Amino acid sequence: MSLVVVGRVAASLALGSVLLVGCARFDDSASSPFTPEPTLRGANIDPKKPSQPPTSTTRPSGPCIDPDPAVVATCLDTTGGLVTLADGALVAERRTGRILKVAPEQPPVEIARLDVDGSGDGGLSDIALSPTYREDGLMYAYITTGSDNRVVRIAEGGSPKDVLTGIPKGATGNHGAIEFAAPDQMLVLTGDAGNPGAAASAGSLAGKLLRVNSPVPGRTPAPEIAVSGIGTAGDVCRDGKDSIWITDRTPAEDRLQRLGGDGVVTTVWTWPDRPGVAGCAAATDGVAISLTRAKAVAIASADPNTHAVTAAPSLVAQDRYGQLGGAAVGADGTIWVTTVNKTDGQPGPFDDRVVRIPPPQAGGGGPD
């Protein structure tokens, strides 16, 4: 059965192309993450090719040039999260701490580099842009340091400033994610640091979805716990209405959970076969989820009124690009994903990569 995700999705933002290597330098022409967003339905995308093909008719050959026109960037180190832009995307390299701007037919450009501990599953897990990015040019990042996991803010030409520190660090379970739920509220998804007991404890920041109000370095109030019991954190994404979606992995199953506007959290789908749920991009009636072990994008359709997922998510681009990590939706309606094939030591010649994947069309299947 073909399933279609429609509705409003994560932000599409513009970033200037003049950037300084080694420090963030941002263009204030970007739009807010809370402006109207593209939808996946009706994008008129040929499922056999990306909706915006490369400008050249023949792909060049050579090192780090993937012949697949859907591939935007190649030869990256192990990736973390990504944020789509009007003309490309920002992607995090988890182990190196680099933030790169990538765009079709252009080499990646380093715009910032953070000092991180990239051992295990730690490092630079996720990035987000300020809701008032047009005015302030600020970025936020979830990182692992030598002593903890934390959220930092990056200003143009400045050093990272701590926003939220003291998130427990472990040998595993350090991955986290960030998303803005409102202009003055950040959501922070934390892993359990390898300790399920800490995830269940109200006295620990590990294994939680946290609400961080007015996230300002040096003045951020104590976070509020919105959801407890998170295992290995996947991602957090919002659908533009009243739903916050969470992916995580537990020893028994992988999960997709929903936090409603009423504060109630429900588990809407589970995967006992544990395909490795990772990044997510949400719409008003469904979610696109990157799968690591299953090497695909899962499209989970949800009832727009009850938010229930009653049919098994369909798989898109399975076994085409290997293990997938981050997920976001581009301005043209395509699903942008990152690969994490270097994680298991078995990368292909062009890994790791950023790829654009057309969503399923209404009444039709996904890519062949």
KOLKE-554594 format. One line per 3 residues: their letters; for each residue y, z, x of C-alpha. Coordinates in Angstrom, 1 decimal, always signed. Each point is the difference from the previous one (the first is absolute). Example, Ala and Ser with C-alpha at 12.3 -4.5 7.8 and 13.67 -1.06 7.14 Angstrom:
! residues 2
as> -4.5 +7.8 +12.3; +3.4 -0.7 +1.4
//
This chain:
! residues 368
msl> +0.0 +0.0 +0.0; +3.4 -0.9 +1.4; +2.5 +2.9 -0.1
vvv> +3.7 -0.4 +0.4; +2.5 +2.5 +1.2; +3.4 -0.5 -1.7
grv> +3.3 +1.9 +0.0; +2.4 +1.4 +2.4; -1.1 +0.7 +3.5
aas> +1.2 +1.5 +3.3; +3.3 -0.9 +1.4; +1.1 -3.4 +1.5
lal> +2.8 +0.6 +2.5; +2.0 -2.1 +2.4; +0.3 +0.8 +3.6
gsv> +2.3 -1.7 +2.6; -1.6 -2.0 +2.7; +2.2 +1.4 +2.8
llv> -1.8 +3.1 +1.1; -0.1 +2.1 +3.2; -3.3 +0.5 +1.7
gca> -0.7 +3.7 +0.5; +2.2 +1.3 -2.8; +0.5 -0.8 -3.6
rfd> +2.9 -2.3 -0.8; +0.3 -0.8 -3.7; +1.9 -2.4 -2.2
dsa> +1.8 +1.6 -3.0; -0.7 -3.1 -2.1; -3.3 +1.4 -1.2
ssp> -0.4 +0.8 -3.6; -1.1 +3.4 -1.4; -3.7 +0.7 -0.6
ftp> +0.9 +0.7 -3.6; +1.4 -3.4 -0.9; -2.1 -2.3 -2.3
ept> -3.2 -1.1 +1.7; -2.1 -3.2 -0.1; -3.2 -0.1 -2.1
lrg> -3.4 -1.5 +0.9; -0.6 -1.8 -3.3; +1.6 -3.4 -0.4
ani> +0.6 -0.4 +3.8; -1.5 -3.5 -0.2; -1.9 +0.6 +3.1
dpk> -2.9 -2.3 +1.0; -2.8 +2.5 +0.7; -1.2 -2.2 +2.9
kps> +3.1 +0.3 +2.0; +3.1 +2.2 +0.4; +2.9 -0.7 -2.4
qpp> +2.4 -0.7 +2.8; -1.7 -2.2 +2.6; +1.2 -0.2 +3.6
tst> +2.9 -2.3 +0.5; -2.0 -2.1 +2.5; -2.7 -2.3 -1.3
trp> -2.3 +0.7 +3.0; -0.7 +3.5 +1.3; +0.5 +0.2 +3.8
sgp> -2.9 +1.2 +2.1; -0.3 +2.4 +2.8; -0.3 +3.8 +0.6
cid> +1.1 +2.2 -2.8; +0.5 -3.0 -2.4; -2.5 +0.4 -2.9
pdp> -0.8 -3.4 -1.6; +0.0 +1.6 -3.5; +3.4 -0.6 -1.6
avv> -0.3 +3.2 -2.0; +0.2 +2.0 +3.2; +3.6 +1.2 +0.8
atc> -0.4 +1.9 +3.2; -2.8 +0.3 +2.6; -1.1 +1.9 +3.1
ldt> +1.5 +3.3 -1.2; -1.4 +3.4 +1.0; -1.7 +2.1 -2.6
tgg> +2.3 -0.1 -3.0; +1.3 +2.7 -2.4; +2.0 -0.5 -3.2
lvt> +2.4 -2.9 -0.8; +3.1 -0.7 -2.0; +0.7 -3.4 -1.4
lad> +3.5 -1.6 +0.4; +1.7 -3.0 -1.5; -0.8 -2.0 +3.1
gal> -3.1 +1.7 +1.4; -1.2 +3.5 +0.5; +0.2 +3.1 +2.2
vae> -3.4 +1.1 +1.3; -0.9 +3.2 +1.9; -2.3 +0.0 +3.0
rrt> -1.9 +3.3 -0.4; -0.9 +0.7 +3.6; +3.0 -1.4 +1.8
gri> +2.6 +1.4 -2.4; +1.8 -3.4 -0.1; +1.7 -1.3 -3.2
lkv> +0.0 -3.8 +0.0; +1.7 -2.6 -2.2; -2.3 -2.8 -0.8
ape> +0.7 -3.3 -1.8; -1.8 -3.3 -0.4; +0.3 -2.4 +3.0
qpp> +1.9 +2.6 +2.0; -1.2 +2.4 +2.8; +0.0 +3.7 -0.8
vei> +3.2 +1.9 +1.0; -0.1 +3.6 +0.9; +2.7 +2.0 -1.7
arl> -1.0 +3.5 +0.7; -2.5 +2.0 +2.0; -1.0 +3.6 -0.7
dvd> -1.8 +2.5 +2.3; -3.3 +0.7 -1.8; -3.5 +1.3 +0.7
gsg> -2.2 -2.9 -1.0; -3.3 +1.6 +0.7; -2.7 +0.1 -2.7
dgg> +1.6 -1.2 -3.3; +3.5 +1.4 +0.9; +3.2 -1.7 +1.2
lsd> +2.5 -2.0 -2.0; -1.7 +0.0 -3.4; +2.7 -1.3 -2.4
ial> +3.7 -1.1 -0.3; +2.5 -0.1 -2.9; +3.6 -1.0 -0.4
spt> +2.6 +2.2 -1.4; +0.8 -0.5 -3.7; +3.7 -0.4 +1.1
yre> -1.0 -2.3 +2.9; +2.8 -2.4 -0.7; +2.6 +2.7 +0.7
dgl> -1.7 +2.2 +2.6; -2.5 -2.2 +1.8; -2.6 +2.8 +0.3
mya> -3.7 -0.2 +0.4; -2.7 +2.7 -0.3; -3.4 +0.2 +1.7
yit> -3.1 +2.2 -0.3; -1.2 +0.8 +3.6; -2.4 +2.1 +1.9
tgs> +1.4 +1.9 +3.0; -1.8 +2.2 +2.6; +0.2 +3.0 -2.3
dnr> +0.2 -1.1 -3.6; +0.5 -2.8 -2.5; +3.6 -0.5 -1.3
vvr> +2.5 -2.2 -1.7; +3.0 -1.2 +2.0; +3.1 -2.0 -0.8
iae> +1.3 -2.8 +2.2; +3.7 -0.9 +0.1; +1.5 -3.1 +1.6
ggs> +0.2 +0.6 +3.8; -1.0 +3.6 -0.3; -3.0 +2.2 +0.8
pkd> -2.5 +0.9 -2.7; +1.0 +3.1 -2.0; -2.6 +2.4 -1.5
vlt> -0.1 +0.0 -3.8; -3.3 +1.9 -0.7; -2.0 +1.6 +2.8
gip> -3.1 +2.3 +0.2; -2.4 -2.2 -1.8; -3.4 +1.1 +1.5
kga> -1.6 -2.2 +2.6; -3.7 -0.3 +0.7; -2.5 -2.1 +1.9
tgn> -0.1 -2.2 -3.2; +1.8 -0.1 -3.3; +3.5 -0.6 +1.5
hga> +0.9 -3.2 -1.8; +2.8 +0.4 -2.6; +2.3 -2.1 -2.2
ief> +3.5 +0.1 -1.4; +1.8 -1.5 -3.0; +3.2 +0.7 -1.8
aap> -0.5 +1.0 -3.7; +3.8 +0.2 -0.6; +3.1 -0.3 +2.2
dqm> -0.1 +3.7 +0.7; -3.7 +0.6 +0.1; -2.6 -1.0 +2.6
lvl> -3.8 +0.1 -0.6; -2.0 +1.0 +3.0; -3.8 -0.5 +0.0
tgd> -1.8 +2.1 +2.6; -3.5 +0.0 +1.3; -2.3 +3.0 +0.1
agn> +0.0 +0.2 +3.8; -3.8 +0.1 -0.1; +0.1 +3.3 -2.0
pga> -0.8 -0.3 -3.8; +0.8 +3.6 -0.4; +3.6 -0.5 +1.1
aas> +0.3 -2.8 -2.5; -0.9 +2.4 -2.8; +2.3 +2.8 +1.3
ags> +3.5 +0.4 -1.4; +1.1 +1.4 +3.3; -0.6 -3.2 +2.0
lag> +1.8 -3.3 +0.0; -3.3 -1.8 +0.9; -1.8 -2.1 -2.6
kll> +2.9 -0.1 -2.5; +2.4 -2.3 -1.8; +3.4 +1.7 +0.7
rvn> +3.3 -0.5 -1.7; +2.8 +0.3 +2.5; +3.4 +0.2 -1.7
spv> +3.2 -1.1 +1.8; -1.8 -0.8 +3.3; +2.8 +0.6 +2.5
pgr> -0.8 +1.0 +3.6; +0.7 +3.7 +0.5; +0.7 +0.6 -3.7
tpa> -3.2 -1.1 -1.7; -1.2 +2.7 -2.5; -3.6 +1.1 -0.1
pei> -2.2 -2.7 -1.5; -1.6 +0.4 -3.4; -3.8 -0.6 -0.4
avs> -0.6 -2.7 -2.6; -3.7 -0.6 +0.7; -2.6 +2.0 +2.1
gig> -3.4 -0.8 +1.2; +0.8 -3.3 +1.8; -2.7 -1.0 +2.5
tag> +0.7 -2.7 +2.6; +3.4 -1.3 -1.2; +0.2 -3.7 -0.9
dvc> +3.3 -0.8 -1.6; +2.5 +0.9 -2.7; +1.8 -2.7 -2.1
rdg> +2.1 -0.1 -3.2; +0.0 -2.5 -2.8; +3.7 +0.0 -0.9
kds> -0.6 +2.1 -3.2; -1.5 +3.4 -0.2; -3.2 -0.4 +2.1
iwi> -0.7 +1.1 +3.5; -3.3 -1.4 +1.4; -1.9 +1.7 +2.9
tdr> -3.0 -1.2 +2.0; -2.1 +2.3 +2.1; -3.6 +0.4 +1.4
tpa> -2.3 +3.0 -0.4; -3.5 +0.6 +1.4; -1.4 -0.8 -3.5
edr> +2.2 -3.0 -1.1; +3.2 -1.9 +0.4; +2.5 +0.5 -2.8
lqr> +3.0 -1.5 -1.8; +2.0 +2.7 -1.7; +3.1 -0.2 -2.2
lgg> +2.8 +2.6 -0.3; +1.8 -0.5 -3.3; +3.6 +0.8 -0.8
dgv> -1.3 +3.1 -1.8; -1.3 +1.4 +3.3; -3.6 -0.5 -0.9
vtt> -2.3 -1.5 +2.6; -3.1 -1.9 -1.1; -2.8 -1.8 +1.9
vwt> +0.0 -3.6 -1.4; -2.7 -1.5 +2.1; -2.5 +1.0 +2.6
wpd> -2.1 -1.9 +2.5; -3.2 +1.9 +0.9; -0.9 -2.7 +2.6
rpg> +3.3 +0.9 +1.8; +1.4 -3.4 +0.9; +2.9 +1.6 +1.9
vag> +3.0 +0.0 -2.3; +3.2 -0.3 +1.9; +3.4 -1.5 -0.8
caa> +1.2 -0.5 -3.6; +2.6 -2.1 -1.9; +0.5 +1.0 -3.6
atd> +1.1 -1.8 -3.2; +0.5 +1.1 -3.6; -3.6 -0.7 -0.9
gva> -1.9 +0.1 +3.2; -0.3 +0.5 +3.7; -0.9 -2.2 +3.0
isl> -2.0 +2.1 +2.6; -0.9 -1.0 +3.6; -3.6 +0.8 +0.9
tra> -1.0 +0.7 +3.5; -3.8 +0.1 +0.0; -0.3 -2.5 -2.8
kav> +2.4 -2.4 +1.7; +1.8 -1.1 -3.1; +2.9 +0.7 -2.4
aia> -1.1 +1.7 -3.3; +2.0 -0.8 -3.1; -0.3 +2.9 -2.5
sad> +1.4 -0.9 -3.4; +1.3 +3.0 -2.1; +0.9 +0.1 -3.7
pnt> +3.8 +0.0 -0.2; +0.0 +2.7 -2.6; -2.8 +2.4 +1.0
hav> -0.1 -1.0 +3.7; -3.8 +0.1 -0.1; -2.0 -2.2 +2.3
taa> -3.1 -1.0 -2.0; -1.5 -2.9 +1.9; -1.1 -0.2 +3.7
psl> +2.8 -1.2 +2.2; -0.3 -3.7 +1.0; +0.0 -0.9 +3.7
vaq> +2.3 -2.5 +1.6; -0.3 -1.7 +3.4; -3.2 +1.9 +0.8
dry> -1.4 -0.4 +3.5; +2.9 -2.3 +0.9; +2.1 +2.1 +2.3
gql> -2.1 +3.0 +0.8; +1.0 +3.6 -0.6; +3.3 +0.4 -1.9
gga> +2.4 +2.9 +0.3; +3.6 -0.3 -1.4; +1.0 -1.7 -3.2
avg> +3.2 -1.0 -1.6; +1.3 -2.8 -2.3; +2.4 -2.7 +1.3
adg> +3.0 -1.6 -1.7; -2.1 -3.0 -0.9; -2.7 +2.1 -1.8
tiw> -2.6 -0.2 +2.8; -1.8 +3.1 +1.2; +0.8 +0.7 +3.6
vtt> -2.7 +1.9 +1.9; -0.6 +1.2 +3.6; -3.4 -0.1 +1.8
vnk> -1.4 +2.9 +1.9; -2.8 -1.8 +1.9; +0.9 +1.5 +3.3
tdg> -0.9 +3.5 -1.4; -3.8 -0.6 +0.4; +0.3 -1.9 +3.3
qpg> -1.1 -3.3 -1.6; +3.2 -2.0 -0.4; +0.1 -3.8 -0.3
pfd> +2.0 -2.2 +2.4; +3.2 +0.4 -2.1; -0.2 +3.6 -1.1
drv> +1.7 +2.1 -1.2; +1.8 -2.1 -2.6; +2.4 -0.1 -2.9
vri> -1.2 -2.2 -2.8; +1.4 -1.3 -3.3; -2.7 -0.1 -2.8
ppp> +0.7 -1.7 -3.3; -0.9 +2.2 -3.0; -2.4 -1.2 -2.7
qag> +1.6 -2.3 -2.5; +0.0 +0.7 -3.7; -3.2 -1.5 -1.5
ggg> -1.3 -0.9 +3.5; -1.7 +1.4 +3.0; +1.4 +1.1 +3.3
pd> -0.2 -1.9 +3.3; -3.2 -1.7 +0.8
//
